[in-house]
Amino acid sequence: MKFLIVFKQSLQAIFANKGRSFLTTLGIIIGIGSVIALISLGAGVKVSISDQISTLGTNNITIMPGAGFNQGASDSDGSMGGHPGGGSGFNQASSTLTVKDLKSLSNKSQYPQIKQVSGQISGSSIFKTPSGDRRYNILGTSESYMHIQNLSLSQGTFYKQTDIDNMARVVVLGSQLASDLYGNKDPLGEPLRIEGTSYRIIGVLTRAEESSFNNPNNQAYVPYSAAAESFKSQNFNSITVQAENEEVVAEVKKEIKKALLANHKISDEKLADFNISSSADLLSAVSSITNMLTSLLAGIAAISLMVGGIGIMNIMLVSVTERTREIGLRKAVGAKTIDILAQFIIEAVMLTMIGGVMGIGLGYLIGKIAEPMIGFTPIVTGNSVALAVGVSSFIGLLFGVYPAAKASRLNPIDALRYE
Amino acid sequence: MSNVIELQGISKIYKTGYEDIIALKDIDLTIRNGEFVAIMGASGSGKSTLMHILGLLDKPSSGKYILDHKDVSRLSASNQAVIRNQQIGFVFQQFNLLPRTSVLNNVLLPTIYGKTRDNLARATQIIEEVGLSDRIKHKSNQLSGGQIQRVAIARALIMEPAVILADEPTGNLDSKRSQEIMELFRKINKKGKTIILITHEESVAHYADRIIRLRDGEIILPEELSA
C-alpha cells in the first residue's frame, strides 16, 4: 500500500465533509485548546514568579533567626508554657544573629566561597519632615548590603565600616524617600531627625526595581550599630550571605550552618536557633506548587479531550456505515483487511491531529487574549505543543481503532450490495 | 489456446438454521484465454454465487478452481485480495466508482493495493482507449451512467488482469448506452482480453462468443455462438 496516496485520500475524505469534520474535531479543538491555554498560563505564572525571586539574587543566602520550617512540630510539643520571648515583638526579642556571626562569616580566608556578607536590623521610625512627622522603614546595615542587592548611589557616598564602628549618625536615602522628603532639592549634607536623633544625609540611591518582597526605594539606610541602639537590639533580623556563584550555594549553606552552630554553642543541629534559606529553595518550592496546579488544571481539561475522542469515534462509525459500498469496492479491487484498517485509522488520526493543531492555535489565542487581564505573559512551550499533538493523535488512534476494525471486517459481497 | 479458468465440481452450500441451501451444484466449467463468455440465468439461478466464486469474493464449499494455472480454491482472505488485485478486473452494475474522486484516481484505485510501474502513463492510455480523455480530471459525480461504466472498465484493465468479470454492466443503462458499452467490451476482447459477463438479458449476452446458462445452480445448456 502506498502511504502517500492513503494520506491524500484521507485528507480528501476529511475535506469532502468540511462542516461535519469541523464539528467532529471541535471537541478535540476545545480540549487541546484548553490544555494548551492552561499549561501556558501555568508556565507564565512560574516564569513571572521566578523573575521576582531572581530579583532577590540567585547567589544570595538568607539567615533568619528562629526555628526552621521542619522544626515546627517539635517546637509546639516542647513549649506548651507559652513563648519565651513573648510580647515585645518577635524579631527583636528572639533574634539570635549576632555581630559575631557576621564577623566570622566575613572571614575571607576561612570562607573563600563567600563573596560578601551583610547583616540587617530593620524596623520603622518617625522621621521629622517639613510636612510633619512621618513613619518610614529604616534598615541598619553595612555597605556590602548595597552590593549584594545590586543597589547603586546616585549622589554622595555610602557609609563605611569606620562609620559603623564609630556608630556615626549618617543616613543614605532610597530614591523615593529622598524625593518625598526633599523634592528637587539636594539633600546631601542636610540634617534629618529620626526618632529624636539627628542624622546627616551622606548619600541617595538610584531608583531600583521593586519586587513583591521589598521596596528598596522607600527606606533609609543607617549603620547597623546606630540602628541597634535606636531599636535597642544588638542582634540582626537577618544576615544575607552572597556566595561566589550559584554552584557553591549549597556548600556555603553547610559552612554557614557549621559556623553559626559553633558560635551559638549548639551541638545538635535540630536545635538550631536560626534558619538558612536561599532563593533557589524558594524557587523550587514555588515551582513545585505551580507545576502541581498546572497539571491539575490540565488534567481537568484533558477530560474534554476524552469527550472529543468519543465524538470522533461516533462520527467514524457513521462514516464507515455511509461508506460501506466504498469499502466493498476497495476490497473487490484488492484491498486487504489491513489496508482498510490502516485507511480508517489514518483518517481518524489525521482528523484528531488537525483538531490538535487548531486547538494549539486556540490555546495560544486564549493566552494572548488573557495576557492583558492577568498581567503576565503565558508561555506556549514546545513541550506542550508536542504533548498536544501526541495526545490528539493517540486519541485518534484509540477511538479510531474500533470503527476501522468494523470497516475492515466487512465482507466485500455484503458491502457491495449494501443499500 | 490455454485455459484461463477451470472449475472442477464446484459446489456452494449456504447453511442456514433449518435447511442447507444449495446455490451451486457440482459445476464444471472451462474458459479459454481470450474468450468472451456470458453467464445467463434468472435470479436465484446461482449466477451471482458463481460470479462471486470466479471473482474470489467467496469460497466454494467443495471443488477446485484453477485460475491462470494456479489452484485458488483454498486461499486465505488476504491472498484472495492479492489475486483479485492482480488477476481479476471487476465491472459492477452500480457503485463502481469512488464518490467525489476524479476519473484518473478512480482508474488508479487498484494500483494503491498492488505493485505496478508506470501507472500514470498506463492509466492515461487506457482512459483514452475507453474514450474519456477529455474527462480525465472530472469527478465521478459529474459523469453520465455510460461514462461511469467506461471508467469502471478502464479501472478493470489497469492491472492487466487475466480476466474481466462484468456483473450486469449495462443493468442501469438505456439500450443505446448498453450497446456502446457492449461494443467497448467487444473491442477489448478483440485485443485478447478474456471477458466473463454475467447478465439476464439475451440482447446483451449475444455479444459474447459463448453463453453458459444456469438454472437452480446447474449449467443447463452450453451452446456455441461463434459470431
Contacts between the chains, C-beta under 8 A, distances in Angstrom:
chain1	res1	chain2	res2	distance
A	1	B	112	6.2
A	1	B	113	6.3
A	2	B	112	5.6
A	5	B	112	5.3
A	6	B	112	7.1
A	12	B	100	7.4
A	12	B	101	7.3
A	16	B	99	8.0
A	16	B	100	5.2
A	325	B	95	4.4
A	326	B	98	5.9
A	326	B	99	7.3
A	328	B	95	7.6
A	329	B	92	7.7
A	329	B	95	6.4
A	329	B	96	7.2
A	329	B	97	7.9
A	329	B	98	7.0
A	329	B	109	7.8
A	330	B	109	7.2
A	330	B	113	7.7
A	331	B	81	6.8
A	331	B	84	7.9
A	332	B	55	7.3
A	332	B	57	6.6
A	332	B	84	6.4
A	332	B	90	5.0
A	332	B	92	7.7
A	333	B	84	6.8
A	333	B	85	6.4
A	333	B	90	6.6
A	333	B	109	5.6
A	333	B	110	4.2
A	333	B	113	6.7
A	333	B	155	7.1
A	334	B	81	5.3
A	334	B	82	6.8
A	334	B	84	5.0
A	334	B	85	2.4
A	334	B	86	7.3
A	334	B	110	5.5
A	334	B	113	4.0
A	334	B	114	5.7
A	334	B	159	7.8
A	335	B	81	6.5
A	335	B	112	7.7
A	335	B	113	5.0
A	336	B	77	7.6
A	336	B	78	4.6
A	336	B	81	4.5
A	336	B	82	7.7
A	336	B	113	7.1
A	337	B	77	6.6
A	337	B	78	6.7
A	337	B	81	7.9
A	338	B	78	7.5
A	339	B	112	7.8
A	339	B	113	5.9
A	412	B	57	5.2
A	413	B	52	5.6
A	413	B	57	5.1
A	413	B	58	6.2
A	416	B	92	6.6
A	416	B	95	6.8
